[in-house]
Amino acid sequence: MTGNTDRFMKFAPMALTGALLLGGCQGSGTPGAGEKVPEGVVHQVTPEDTAATHTQTPVTGDEVVLLVNGLGCPQCSTNINKTLERVPGVTSVHVDIGSGKVTVGLGSKRKPTPHQLSEAVVDAGLTLVKIER
Amino acid sequence: MKTLLCLCIAGCVVVLCVGRAVGQEAMYTAAATMPPPGSVVFRPQLMFSRYGADPDGPSTRTDYTAVDLGVQIGLARAWSLSVNAPVEYQQSQRPSGDTNRVEVEDVDLMLKYRFYMDNSGGIDTARAAVTFGTRLERVEGFSVDPHVGVVLTKVQGRNGINAEASYLLTTSGREETIREGDGTADLVRTNVSYVFRLWPAEFTSTSTGGWYATAELNGMWETNGDREVRWAPGLMYEGREVSFEVMMQLPVWHELGERAELDWSVGVGLRLLF
């Protein structure tokens, strides 16, 4: 390679990486007027809510909504979909990665326990923090 | 070259305009993530690399093409098994004439165990995993090269960072080698990747995928004194079941006496979740 080309090939990825880092830092600053502030998903839960996710009493109703932490990527939603569908009594799963909520449809006869649902969520590499009925 | 320069500048502009970002696993740096029990990720990668003259061999230039047929299987909670079987085509220019070689490269088996996980927010997570496995090297029969490593992953908002270190104990190896880790020396790898979610800025209920910019620093330190650091910028699309990635790798610093210097490398990859 020529000297200029060599310098460019070394500079270009460094510039791109620097730009990435700068881009990452930009959002941490104070937003300007009218600028949309990205909000991360923060579930409002109490210690009692989290404790209730480990109870052994079967849930009631036709569906429950699971509030999940760690749901940060599209493939995570597929992972949790797969593990929840294996839980006896679960008939459908809908994952909303925008809100971190997973809607679980339940069969009319057998119902899973919160503990079973929590274990399935952990199998997917995520954490169940609250169950809304 | 002007086109490449324009693309690079455009990439920088895009990145600077979108604000902050996050992400998952880059191409050369592992993440402390894994498929759930019973699930499989098929991850084929196609890589083309051009190396310069071998200081310790007859080749003046080598083009190396490899298809890595990688599979990662979720064995149990926090446990996964990876199997990588690269098929390579190597063409070397030598004063005595060109040589070609096609072969199934060394198969690698690796177990990953995630020993720490803290999902602190809807998206945010911190994870750590250890890896251990072996490379089955085909040099005068089979030899077993064990390796161990540690992987750290942190995702916050749209930003993700992975750090990885591993040690490969080489029990045999080839005398004449082009690539790192193929010789008789042990190899320490240190990789760091930054992954930035370009789009969408925020996931919504209808989101089915995301675009990520990635940047990696790949360090290779061999016990024969060869040392090298490379940069690897890339772009990745991650969908719910299908992902693809494209990456470029360039040398930034090296002290090599046993093997050839990398001129440049490009790679494309696919990830299918079953």
Contacts between the chains, C-beta under 8 A, distances in Angstrom:
chain1	res1	chain2	res2	distance
A	1	B	263	6.8
A	5	B	1	6.7
A	8	B	1	7.2
A	8	B	5	7.0
A	9	B	250	5.3
A	9	B	264	6.8
A	10	B	231	7.8
A	10	B	250	6.8
A	10	B	251	7.7
A	10	B	252	5.5
A	12	B	4	7.5
A	12	B	5	7.5
A	12	B	8	4.6
A	12	B	233	7.8
A	12	B	250	7.7
A	13	B	215	7.2
A	13	B	231	3.7
A	13	B	232	7.2
A	13	B	233	4.7
A	13	B	248	7.2
A	13	B	250	5.5
A	13	B	252	7.6
A	14	B	231	6.4
A	14	B	252	7.3
A	15	B	8	6.9
A	15	B	12	6.0
A	16	B	8	6.3
A	16	B	11	5.8
A	16	B	12	5.9
A	16	B	15	7.4
A	16	B	213	7.9
A	16	B	215	6.3
A	16	B	233	4.5
A	17	B	194	7.1
A	17	B	215	3.9
A	17	B	231	6.7
A	17	B	233	6.6
A	19	B	11	7.5
A	19	B	12	4.0
A	19	B	15	4.6
A	19	B	16	5.5
A	20	B	15	5.5
A	20	B	21	7.7
A	20	B	194	5.9
A	20	B	196	5.2
A	20	B	213	5.8
A	20	B	215	5.1
A	21	B	194	6.8
A	22	B	15	8.0
A	22	B	16	6.3
A	23	B	15	4.6
A	23	B	16	5.5
A	23	B	18	6.4
A	23	B	19	6.3
A	23	B	20	6.2
A	23	B	21	6.4
A	23	B	196	6.4
A	24	B	20	4.9
A	24	B	21	6.2
A	24	B	158	7.7
A	24	B	159	5.0
A	24	B	194	7.4
A	24	B	196	6.0
A	25	B	20	7.3
A	26	B	16	7.5
A	26	B	19	5.2
A	26	B	20	5.9
A	27	B	19	4.5
A	27	B	20	2.8
A	27	B	157	7.3
A	27	B	158	7.4
A	28	B	20	6.7
A	36	B	201	7.9
A	38	B	19	7.5
A	38	B	20	7.3
A	38	B	157	6.8
A	38	B	158	7.3
A	38	B	201	5.7
A	38	B	202	5.5
A	39	B	202	7.4
A	40	B	121	5.6
A	40	B	122	6.2
A	40	B	123	5.6
A	40	B	124	6.6
A	40	B	156	8.0
A	40	B	157	5.4
A	41	B	121	6.5
A	41	B	122	2.5
A	41	B	123	5.9
A	42	B	121	5.7
A	42	B	122	6.4
A	43	B	122	6.2
A	68	B	122	7.4
A	69	B	119	3.8
A	69	B	120	6.8
A	69	B	121	6.0
A	69	B	122	6.0
A	69	B	124	7.6
A	69	B	125	7.6
A	70	B	117	7.6
A	70	B	119	3.1
A	70	B	121	7.9
A	70	B	122	7.9
A	70	B	123	7.5
A	70	B	124	7.4
A	70	B	125	4.3
A	71	B	122	6.2
A	71	B	123	6.7
A	72	B	22	7.0
A	72	B	24	7.9
A	72	B	122	7.8
A	72	B	123	3.8
A	72	B	124	7.1
A	72	B	125	6.1
A	72	B	155	5.0
A	72	B	160	8.0
A	73	B	23	7.5
A	73	B	24	5.1
A	73	B	155	8.0
A	73	B	210	7.3
A	73	B	238	6.0
A	74	B	207	7.0
A	74	B	208	6.4
A	74	B	209	5.0
A	74	B	210	6.0
A	74	B	238	5.2
A	74	B	239	5.5
A	74	B	240	4.7
A	74	B	243	8.0
A	75	B	24	7.4
A	75	B	238	6.1
A	75	B	239	7.7
A	75	B	240	6.4
A	75	B	241	7.5
A	75	B	243	6.9
A	75	B	271	7.8
A	75	B	273	5.8
A	77	B	240	5.7
A	78	B	240	4.7
A	78	B	241	5.5
A	78	B	273	5.5
A	79	B	35	6.6
A	79	B	36	4.8
A	79	B	39	6.8
A	79	B	273	7.8
A	80	B	36	8.0
A	82	B	36	6.0
A	82	B	38	7.3
A	82	B	39	5.7
A	83	B	36	5.0
A	83	B	37	7.6
A	86	B	38	7.7
A	96	B	205	4.4
A	97	B	203	4.5
A	97	B	207	5.7
A	98	B	202	6.9
A	98	B	203	4.5
A	98	B	204	4.0
A	98	B	205	4.7
A	98	B	206	7.7
A	98	B	207	5.9
A	99	B	122	7.6
A	99	B	205	6.5
A	100	B	122	3.5
A	100	B	123	7.3
A	122	B	77	6.5
A	123	B	36	5.0
A	123	B	37	5.7
A	123	B	77	5.2
A	124	B	36	4.8
A	125	B	33	6.6
A	125	B	34	7.0
A	125	B	36	6.8
A	125	B	78	8.0
A	125	B	114	7.5
A	125	B	117	6.9
A	125	B	127	7.9
A	126	B	119	6.0
A	127	B	117	7.8
A	127	B	119	4.0
